[in-house]
Amino acid sequence: MSNYPHLERLIETMAQLRGESGCEWDREQTHESLVRFLIEETYELVDAIESGDREGMKEELGDVLYQLLFHADIAASSDDAFTIDEVAQTTDEKMRRRHPHVFGDTEVAGVEDIKANWQKIKAEEKKHRESAFDGVPTHLTGIARARALLDKAEKLGVTPEAVGAPPAGDEATFGTWLLATLNGARAQGIDPDRALREAMRSFEERARAAEREGAE
């Protein structure tokens, strides 16, 4: 008997909904049409986590899981088909490969060694990429993408130009300062999202140039 009977039942439910005698709406969906639902469900999960709503978290985790199963079921009937089990296999193999200190004989001295090993293994897996910045999703929200770019650039020793530091304090203090800064931009008729995107484009060009110079 399976240790996860309800998970298997949910997979069967999805297959039935998208089957010939199932739901017409579900059968019509594509990977592209479901993107907005995946994003919405993910943010609802984030809200539940950050608000400490444990029951809500369980429900929202289920909604995100359902979206993953939805995409997997669509993929299973595509020309280049793959199944949810193959998805799990790929991820399991990747996690075991990236944790050689657990599943292999690699010795580590602490978290920093673990992180360094992860990055080294990941770089080897993604060596087909021309730049480390190729792995930063273009559809991340402005601030999330900025953080990802800064994380990558920091490893190259590239930092953005200093224009004054925010007041020292905790996250709440910084959040208040950031909100006031955004309001200041709004008052001047500046679109902060567009302004941030332009700043990121300029910064990314500079960081990529430094990356190329380092490679040469």
C-alpha positions as CSV (number, residue, x, y, z in Angstrom):
1,M,0.0,0.0,0.0
2,S,1.3,3.5,-0.9
3,N,2.5,5.8,1.9
4,Y,0.8,8.7,-0.1
5,P,-2.7,7.4,-1.0
6,H,-4.1,10.9,-1.2
7,L,-1.4,12.2,-3.5
8,E,-2.0,9.3,-5.8
9,R,-5.7,10.0,-5.7
10,L,-5.1,13.7,-6.6
11,I,-3.0,12.6,-9.6
12,E,-5.9,10.3,-10.6
13,T,-8.4,13.2,-10.1
14,M,-6.3,15.4,-12.4
15,A,-6.2,12.6,-15.0
16,Q,-10.0,12.2,-14.8
17,L,-10.7,15.9,-15.1
18,R,-8.6,16.1,-18.2
19,G,-9.8,12.8,-19.6
20,E,-12.4,12.4,-22.4
21,S,-15.3,12.3,-20.0
22,G,-13.9,15.0,-17.7
23,C,-14.1,18.8,-17.6
24,E,-14.0,20.7,-20.8
25,W,-12.3,23.7,-19.3
26,D,-9.5,21.6,-17.8
27,R,-8.9,19.8,-21.2
28,E,-8.6,23.2,-22.9
29,Q,-5.8,24.5,-20.7
30,T,-2.2,24.8,-21.8
31,H,1.1,25.5,-20.1
32,E,0.8,29.1,-21.2
33,S,-2.8,29.6,-20.1
34,L,-2.0,28.3,-16.6
35,V,1.0,30.6,-15.9
36,R,-1.1,33.4,-14.2
37,F,-2.7,30.8,-11.9
38,L,0.6,29.4,-10.9
39,I,1.9,32.8,-10.1
40,E,-1.2,33.7,-8.1
41,E,-1.2,30.5,-6.1
42,T,2.5,30.9,-5.3
43,Y,1.9,34.4,-3.9
44,E,-1.1,33.2,-1.9
45,L,1.2,30.6,-0.4
46,V,3.8,33.3,0.4
47,D,1.0,35.3,2.1
48,A,0.0,32.3,4.3
49,I,3.7,31.6,5.2
50,E,4.5,35.2,6.2
51,S,1.2,35.7,8.1
52,G,1.8,32.5,10.1
53,D,-1.5,30.9,8.9
54,R,-0.7,27.2,9.2
55,E,-4.1,26.0,7.9
56,G,-3.9,28.5,5.1
57,M,-0.4,27.3,4.3
58,K,-1.7,23.7,4.0
59,E,-4.4,24.8,1.6
60,E,-2.1,27.0,-0.5
61,L,0.6,24.3,-0.7
62,G,-2.1,22.0,-2.1
63,D,-3.1,24.7,-4.6
64,V,0.5,25.0,-5.8
65,L,0.8,21.2,-5.9
66,Y,-2.3,21.1,-8.0
67,Q,-0.8,23.5,-10.5
68,L,2.3,21.4,-10.8
69,L,0.2,18.3,-11.4
70,F,-1.8,20.2,-13.9
71,H,1.3,21.1,-15.9
72,A,2.7,17.6,-15.6
73,D,-0.6,16.1,-16.9
74,I,-0.5,18.4,-19.9
75,A,3.1,17.5,-20.5
76,A,2.2,13.8,-20.4
77,S,0.0,14.2,-23.5
78,S,2.3,16.4,-25.5
79,D,4.5,15.4,-28.4
80,D,7.7,15.5,-26.2
81,A,5.9,13.8,-23.3
82,F,7.1,13.3,-19.8
83,T,5.3,12.3,-16.7
84,I,5.1,13.6,-13.1
85,D,7.2,10.6,-12.0
86,E,9.9,11.6,-14.4
87,V,9.7,15.1,-13.0
88,A,10.2,13.7,-9.5
89,Q,13.1,11.5,-10.8
90,T,14.9,14.4,-12.3
91,T,14.6,16.5,-9.2
92,D,15.6,13.6,-6.9
93,E,18.7,12.9,-8.9
94,K,19.6,16.6,-9.0
95,M,19.2,17.0,-5.2
96,R,21.2,13.9,-4.5
97,R,23.9,15.1,-6.9
98,R,24.1,18.5,-5.3
99,H,24.3,17.1,-1.7
100,P,27.5,14.9,-2.0
101,H,28.2,15.4,1.7
102,V,24.9,13.5,2.4
103,F,24.7,11.1,-0.5
104,G,28.4,10.8,-1.3
105,D,31.7,10.8,0.5
106,T,32.4,14.6,0.3
107,E,33.5,16.1,3.6
108,V,32.4,19.6,4.5
109,A,33.4,21.9,7.4
110,G,30.1,23.8,7.6
111,V,27.4,25.7,5.7
112,E,29.8,27.7,3.7
113,D,31.4,24.6,2.2
114,I,27.9,23.2,1.5
115,K,27.0,26.4,-0.4
116,A,30.3,26.4,-2.3
117,N,29.8,22.8,-3.4
118,W,26.3,23.5,-4.5
119,Q,27.4,26.4,-6.7
120,K,30.3,24.4,-8.1
121,I,28.1,21.5,-9.0
122,K,25.4,23.7,-10.4
123,A,28.0,25.6,-12.6
124,E,29.1,22.3,-14.0
125,E,25.5,21.3,-14.8
126,K,24.8,24.6,-16.4
127,K,28.1,25.0,-18.3
128,H,26.2,25.4,-21.6
129,R,25.1,28.8,-20.4
130,E,27.2,31.7,-21.7
131,S,26.8,33.8,-18.6
132,A,25.9,33.3,-14.9
133,F,23.2,35.9,-15.5
134,D,21.4,33.6,-18.0
135,G,19.9,31.8,-15.0
136,V,18.1,34.8,-13.6
137,P,14.4,34.6,-14.7
138,T,13.3,37.6,-16.8
139,H,9.8,37.4,-15.4
140,L,10.7,37.9,-11.8
141,T,9.2,41.0,-10.2
142,G,11.5,44.0,-10.1
143,I,12.9,43.8,-6.6
144,A,13.2,40.0,-6.7
145,R,15.1,40.1,-10.0
146,A,17.3,42.9,-8.7
147,R,18.3,40.8,-5.7
148,A,19.0,37.8,-8.0
149,L,21.2,40.0,-10.2
150,L,23.0,41.4,-7.2
151,D,23.7,38.0,-5.8
152,K,25.3,36.9,-9.1
153,A,27.2,40.1,-9.6
154,E,28.6,40.0,-6.0
155,K,30.6,36.8,-6.9
156,L,32.2,38.9,-9.7
157,G,33.0,41.7,-7.4
158,V,30.6,44.1,-9.2
159,T,28.4,46.3,-7.1
160,P,26.0,49.1,-8.1
161,E,27.0,52.7,-7.7
162,A,26.4,54.1,-4.2
163,V,23.9,56.9,-4.1
164,G,23.4,57.1,-0.3
165,A,22.5,54.4,2.2
166,P,19.1,53.9,3.8
167,P,18.8,54.4,7.5
168,A,20.2,51.6,9.7
169,G,17.7,49.3,11.3
170,D,15.7,46.1,11.0
171,E,13.5,45.0,8.1
172,A,10.6,47.0,9.4
173,T,12.7,50.2,9.3
174,F,14.0,49.4,5.9
175,G,10.5,48.6,4.6
176,T,9.2,52.0,5.9
177,W,12.1,53.8,4.2
178,L,11.5,51.9,0.9
179,L,7.8,52.6,0.9
180,A,8.5,56.3,1.5
181,T,11.1,56.2,-1.4
182,L,8.5,54.7,-3.7
183,N,6.0,57.3,-2.7
184,G,8.5,60.0,-3.4
185,A,9.0,58.6,-6.9
186,R,5.2,58.5,-7.4
187,A,5.0,62.1,-6.4
188,Q,7.5,63.1,-9.1
189,G,5.6,61.2,-11.7
190,I,8.3,58.4,-11.9
191,D,7.3,54.8,-12.5
192,P,9.4,53.0,-9.9
193,D,9.1,49.6,-11.7
194,R,10.2,51.0,-15.0
195,A,13.0,53.0,-13.3
196,L,14.2,49.9,-11.6
197,R,14.1,47.8,-14.8
198,E,16.2,50.4,-16.6
199,A,18.7,50.5,-13.7
200,M,18.9,46.7,-13.8
201,R,19.5,46.6,-17.5
202,S,22.4,49.1,-17.2
203,F,23.8,47.2,-14.2
204,E,23.5,43.8,-15.8
205,E,25.3,45.1,-18.9
206,R,28.2,46.3,-16.7
207,A,28.3,43.0,-14.7
208,R,28.2,40.9,-17.9
209,A,31.1,42.9,-19.3
210,A,33.1,42.3,-16.1
211,E,32.2,38.6,-16.4
212,R,33.5,38.5,-20.0
213,E,36.7,40.3,-19.0
214,G,37.3,37.9,-16.2
215,A,36.8,34.9,-18.5
216,E,39.3,36.3,-21.0
